[in-house]
Amino acid sequence: MALRQLFIQGTYLRLSPIRFLKALRVFRRLTMAAVLLCFLLMYHLNPTLAASGGSVGGDSWSDSDSDSDSDSHLYSSDSDSWSHPSSSPSKTNSPEERKGQAVFCLLIMGAIVVLAFTCSSRSTATVVKLQVGLLSTARTLLKDLDQIAETADTSTRKDLSRVLTEATAALLRHPHHCISGYSSVAPKETVKDAQKCFNQVSLEERAKFEEETLVNVNNIKRKSTTKRPKGLHNQYIVVCFVFDLILEARDILLVFAVTILVGVKGMHKFPGINDNSDLNEALQNLRSIPSRDLLAVRVLWTPQQENDTLSEQELLKDYPLLKQF
């Protein structure tokens, strides 16, 4: 109505240069926001943009079986030597001698109990899983994991211990980028049961990758040479030249996940992950495991390729047990 009155009065609606620039700036923001929304919709509707994955580690389950056999053989030999009866002629012992023999028998029984407990504890094993969600700003961590996978020897227990130490150290260097975590402990009565559990969990975690683009397991190395679509990564960068705020949103939306699986002899306890201090304690516990007790190690992370992405929504979908800090 007011505009109509202006035209009726013979006047024209004119904009000053300052108002025109402001209107143009608003129009550009609205246009770029619409473009960003289209990119987001295309990203979520396109299933080909799933994350790549990396994996490094190995196992020494067979070495554990040979150790158990040698322990049981040693125990049986010692038991046989203890069971040999004395061939000395029988005679009447004094009360002091009978008392000494009773003490000696108690000591032998105690030694048998200790050896039996030691052998049984060696036959048990524990499978530990630790998962961490991190902001995509910790790009150096991905480079560290790539370097470990490309250069590590994963054929012996000492090599696996070195892989575990380097991977946990890389995570400990990025405490401020960790946004969520989860840990689980699965004690098993036998090493064979632990091996089945470890392999099952490993398959479940690997199934979350569309493709394993970098692998070094039991010293068998494989690297994918195909380049995945750049997807949302470069689309975000294009928009960020216009909107500085979107760059900040990109750091929040894009994340990556690291999973550490460990098979270890004996029964072990690890803290539940509720905050960064719990995560730090769990990582330190993993680093302190002696190499002689390691049965298997597997470090998995996604995305592995530089141009690949993982949104926070995908992280929560594939890793629902992660607890945000």
C-alpha positions as CSV (number, residue, x, y, z in Angstrom):
1,M,0.0,0.0,0.0
2,A,2.8,2.4,0.9
3,L,4.7,1.6,-2.3
4,R,1.5,2.1,-4.3
5,Q,1.1,5.5,-2.8
6,L,4.6,6.4,-3.7
7,F,4.0,5.5,-7.4
8,I,0.7,7.3,-7.3
9,Q,2.4,10.4,-6.1
10,G,4.9,10.1,-9.0
11,T,7.9,9.2,-7.0
12,Y,10.3,6.3,-7.4
13,L,11.8,3.9,-4.9
14,R,15.5,4.5,-5.0
15,L,18.3,2.7,-3.0
16,S,21.4,4.5,-1.9
17,P,24.8,2.8,-2.8
18,I,25.3,1.7,0.9
19,R,21.8,0.1,1.0
20,F,22.4,-1.6,-2.3
21,L,25.7,-3.2,-1.1
22,K,24.0,-4.3,2.1
23,A,21.2,-5.9,0.2
24,L,23.6,-7.6,-2.2
25,R,25.6,-9.0,0.7
26,V,22.4,-10.4,2.3
27,F,21.4,-11.9,-1.1
28,R,24.9,-13.5,-1.4
29,R,24.6,-15.0,2.0
30,L,21.2,-16.4,1.4
31,T,22.3,-17.9,-2.0
32,M,25.4,-19.5,-0.5
33,A,23.3,-20.9,2.4
34,A,21.0,-22.5,-0.1
35,V,23.9,-24.0,-2.0
36,L,25.3,-25.4,1.2
37,L,22.0,-26.9,2.0
38,C,21.9,-28.6,-1.4
39,F,25.4,-30.0,-0.8
40,L,24.3,-31.3,2.6
41,L,21.3,-33.0,1.1
42,M,23.3,-34.5,-1.7
43,Y,25.9,-35.8,0.8
44,H,23.4,-37.6,3.0
45,L,21.5,-39.0,0.0
46,N,24.6,-40.3,-1.8
47,P,25.7,-43.7,-0.3
48,T,29.0,-43.7,-2.2
49,L,30.5,-41.2,0.2
50,A,31.0,-43.8,3.0
51,A,34.3,-43.6,4.8
52,S,37.4,-45.5,3.9
53,G,39.4,-47.4,6.6
54,G,42.9,-48.3,7.8
55,S,44.0,-51.3,9.8
56,V,47.4,-52.4,11.3
57,G,48.3,-55.2,13.7
58,G,48.6,-58.9,13.9
59,D,48.3,-61.9,16.3
60,S,50.4,-64.6,18.0
61,W,47.7,-67.1,19.1
62,S,49.8,-70.1,18.0
63,D,52.8,-69.0,20.1
64,S,50.4,-68.9,23.2
65,D,49.4,-72.5,22.6
66,S,53.1,-73.7,22.5
67,D,53.7,-71.7,25.7
68,S,50.8,-73.4,27.5
69,D,52.0,-76.8,26.4
70,S,55.4,-76.2,27.8
71,D,54.0,-75.0,31.0
72,S,51.7,-78.0,31.4
73,H,54.6,-80.3,30.6
74,L,56.8,-78.7,33.2
75,Y,54.1,-78.9,35.8
76,S,53.4,-82.6,35.1
77,S,57.1,-83.4,35.3
78,D,57.4,-81.6,38.6
79,S,54.3,-83.4,39.9
80,D,55.7,-86.8,38.9
81,S,59.0,-86.1,40.8
82,W,57.0,-85.1,43.9
83,S,54.9,-88.3,43.8
84,H,57.8,-90.8,43.9
85,P,57.6,-92.7,47.2
86,S,60.7,-93.0,49.4
87,S,62.4,-96.4,49.4
88,S,64.0,-95.9,52.8
89,P,63.0,-98.5,55.4
90,S,60.2,-97.5,57.7
91,K,60.9,-96.5,61.2
92,T,59.2,-94.9,64.1
93,N,59.6,-91.1,64.0
94,S,59.7,-88.8,67.0
95,P,57.0,-86.1,67.5
96,E,59.5,-83.5,66.4
97,E,60.2,-85.4,63.2
98,R,56.5,-85.9,62.5
99,K,55.9,-82.2,63.0
100,G,58.7,-81.3,60.6
101,Q,57.2,-83.7,58.0
102,A,53.8,-82.2,58.3
103,V,55.2,-78.7,57.7
104,F,57.1,-80.0,54.7
105,C,53.9,-81.5,53.3
106,L,52.1,-78.3,53.8
107,L,54.8,-76.4,51.9
108,I,54.6,-78.9,49.0
109,M,50.8,-78.6,48.9
110,G,51.1,-74.8,48.9
111,A,53.6,-74.9,46.0
112,I,51.2,-77.2,44.0
113,V,48.3,-74.8,44.6
114,V,50.4,-71.8,43.4
115,L,51.6,-73.6,40.3
116,A,48.0,-74.7,39.5
117,F,46.7,-71.2,39.9
118,T,49.5,-69.8,37.7
119,C,48.9,-72.3,35.0
120,S,45.1,-71.7,35.0
121,S,45.6,-67.9,34.9
122,R,47.9,-68.3,31.9
123,S,45.2,-70.2,30.1
124,T,42.7,-67.4,30.5
125,A,42.7,-64.4,28.2
126,T,40.9,-61.0,27.9
127,V,39.8,-59.1,24.8
128,V,39.8,-55.3,25.2
129,K,38.2,-52.9,22.9
130,L,38.8,-49.1,23.1
131,Q,37.1,-46.6,20.8
132,V,37.7,-42.9,20.5
133,G,35.8,-40.2,18.5
134,L,37.9,-37.2,17.5
135,L,37.4,-33.9,15.7
136,S,38.8,-33.8,12.2
137,T,41.2,-31.0,13.2
138,A,43.5,-33.7,14.5
139,R,44.8,-34.5,11.0
140,T,48.3,-35.2,12.3
141,L,46.9,-38.3,14.1
142,L,45.7,-39.8,10.8
143,K,49.2,-39.2,9.3
144,D,50.8,-40.9,12.4
145,L,48.5,-43.9,12.0
146,D,49.2,-44.1,8.2
147,Q,52.9,-44.0,8.9
148,I,52.7,-46.8,11.5
149,A,50.8,-49.0,9.0
150,E,53.2,-48.3,6.2
151,T,56.4,-48.9,8.1
152,A,55.7,-51.2,11.0
153,D,56.8,-54.8,11.2
154,T,53.9,-56.8,12.6
155,S,55.3,-60.4,12.7
156,T,56.3,-60.8,16.3
157,R,54.9,-59.9,19.8
158,K,57.5,-57.3,20.2
159,D,56.5,-55.7,16.9
160,L,52.9,-55.7,18.0
161,S,53.8,-54.2,21.3
162,R,55.6,-51.4,19.4
163,V,52.5,-50.8,17.2
164,L,50.3,-50.6,20.3
165,T,52.7,-48.2,22.0
166,E,52.9,-45.9,19.0
167,A,49.2,-45.9,18.4
168,T,48.3,-45.1,22.0
169,A,51.0,-42.4,22.2
170,A,49.5,-40.8,19.1
171,L,46.1,-40.6,20.8
172,L,47.6,-39.3,24.0
173,R,49.1,-36.4,22.0
174,H,45.6,-35.2,21.0
175,P,43.6,-35.0,24.3
176,H,41.7,-31.8,23.3
177,H,40.5,-33.3,20.0
178,C,38.9,-36.4,21.7
179,I,35.1,-35.8,21.9
180,S,33.8,-39.3,22.9
181,G,35.0,-42.7,24.0
182,Y,34.0,-46.3,24.9
183,S,35.7,-49.3,26.3
184,S,34.7,-53.0,26.8
185,V,36.4,-55.9,28.4
186,A,35.6,-59.6,27.5
187,P,37.3,-62.1,29.8
188,K,37.5,-65.6,28.4
189,E,38.3,-69.0,30.1
190,T,40.6,-70.1,27.3
191,V,42.8,-68.5,24.7
192,K,40.8,-70.3,22.0
193,D,37.7,-68.5,23.2
194,A,39.5,-65.2,23.3
195,Q,40.7,-65.8,19.7
196,K,37.1,-66.4,18.5
197,C,35.9,-63.3,20.3
198,F,38.8,-61.1,18.9
199,N,38.2,-62.2,15.4
200,Q,34.5,-61.6,15.6
201,V,34.9,-58.1,17.0
202,S,37.5,-57.4,14.4
203,L,35.2,-58.4,11.6
204,E,32.4,-56.3,13.0
205,E,34.6,-53.2,13.1
206,R,36.0,-53.8,9.6
207,A,32.4,-54.1,8.3
208,K,31.9,-50.5,9.1
209,F,34.3,-49.5,6.3
210,E,33.2,-49.4,2.7
211,E,36.8,-50.2,1.8
212,E,40.0,-51.0,3.7
213,T,42.4,-48.6,1.8
214,L,45.5,-49.2,3.9
215,V,46.2,-52.6,5.6
216,N,49.2,-54.1,7.4
217,V,48.2,-57.2,9.3
218,N,50.7,-60.0,10.2
219,N,53.2,-58.2,8.0
220,I,50.9,-58.5,4.9
221,K,50.6,-55.0,3.5
222,R,48.0,-53.7,1.0
223,K,47.3,-50.1,-0.1
224,S,44.5,-48.9,-2.4
225,T,45.7,-46.7,-5.2
226,T,42.2,-45.6,-6.2
227,K,41.2,-42.1,-5.2
228,R,37.8,-41.8,-3.5
229,P,35.4,-38.9,-4.3
230,K,36.3,-35.7,-2.6
231,G,32.7,-35.5,-1.5
232,L,31.7,-32.9,1.1
233,H,35.3,-31.9,2.0
234,N,36.0,-29.6,-0.9
235,Q,32.3,-28.4,-1.0
236,Y,32.8,-27.1,2.5
237,I,36.0,-25.4,1.5
238,V,34.3,-23.6,-1.4
239,V,31.6,-22.3,0.8
240,C,34.1,-21.4,3.6
241,F,35.7,-18.7,1.4
242,V,32.4,-16.8,1.6
243,F,31.3,-17.7,5.1
244,D,33.9,-17.8,7.9
245,L,31.4,-19.3,10.2
246,I,31.0,-22.4,8.0
247,L,34.7,-23.2,8.5
248,E,34.0,-23.5,12.2
249,A,31.0,-25.7,11.5
250,R,33.1,-27.9,9.3
251,D,35.4,-28.7,12.2
252,I,32.5,-29.7,14.3
253,L,30.6,-31.8,11.7
254,L,33.6,-33.8,10.4
255,V,35.1,-36.3,12.7
256,F,36.9,-39.6,12.6
257,A,37.0,-42.8,14.8
258,V,39.9,-44.9,16.1
259,T,39.4,-48.4,17.5
260,I,42.0,-50.4,19.3
261,L,41.5,-54.2,19.9
262,V,43.9,-56.1,22.1
263,G,44.0,-59.8,23.1
264,V,46.0,-60.3,26.3
265,K,46.8,-63.2,28.5
266,G,45.1,-63.4,31.9
267,M,42.3,-61.4,33.4
268,H,42.4,-57.6,33.1
269,K,40.2,-54.7,34.1
270,F,40.0,-51.4,32.3
271,P,38.1,-48.2,33.4
272,G,34.8,-47.2,31.8
273,I,35.2,-44.1,29.6
274,N,33.3,-41.1,30.9
275,D,35.8,-38.3,30.3
276,N,39.3,-37.5,29.1
277,S,40.9,-38.6,32.3
278,D,39.3,-42.1,32.0
279,L,40.5,-42.2,28.4
280,N,44.0,-41.3,29.4
281,E,44.0,-44.0,32.1
282,A,42.8,-46.6,29.6
283,L,45.5,-45.7,27.1
284,Q,48.2,-45.8,29.7
285,N,46.9,-49.3,30.8
286,L,47.2,-50.5,27.2
287,R,50.7,-49.1,26.9
288,S,51.8,-50.9,30.0
289,I,50.9,-54.4,28.8
290,P,54.1,-56.5,28.5
291,S,54.9,-57.8,25.0
292,R,55.1,-61.4,26.3
293,D,51.4,-61.2,27.3
294,L,50.1,-59.8,24.0
295,L,48.1,-62.3,21.9
296,A,46.8,-59.9,19.3
297,V,46.6,-56.2,18.4
298,R,44.5,-54.5,15.8
299,V,44.3,-50.7,15.3
300,L,41.5,-49.5,13.0
301,W,40.6,-46.0,12.0
302,T,38.2,-44.2,9.6
303,P,38.3,-42.3,7.4
304,Q,41.8,-43.2,6.1
305,Q,42.1,-41.3,2.9
306,E,42.6,-37.6,3.1
307,N,39.7,-36.5,0.9
308,D,37.3,-38.9,2.6
309,T,34.9,-37.7,5.3
310,L,32.9,-39.0,8.3
311,S,30.1,-36.8,9.6
312,E,29.2,-36.7,13.3
313,Q,25.8,-38.2,12.4
314,E,27.6,-41.2,10.8
315,L,29.8,-41.5,13.8
316,L,26.9,-41.9,16.1
317,K,25.2,-44.3,13.8
318,D,28.2,-46.7,13.3
319,Y,29.5,-46.2,16.9
320,P,26.4,-45.9,19.1
321,L,28.2,-46.8,22.3
322,L,30.5,-43.8,22.2
323,K,29.9,-41.6,25.1
324,Q,30.4,-37.9,24.5
325,F,32.7,-36.0,26.9
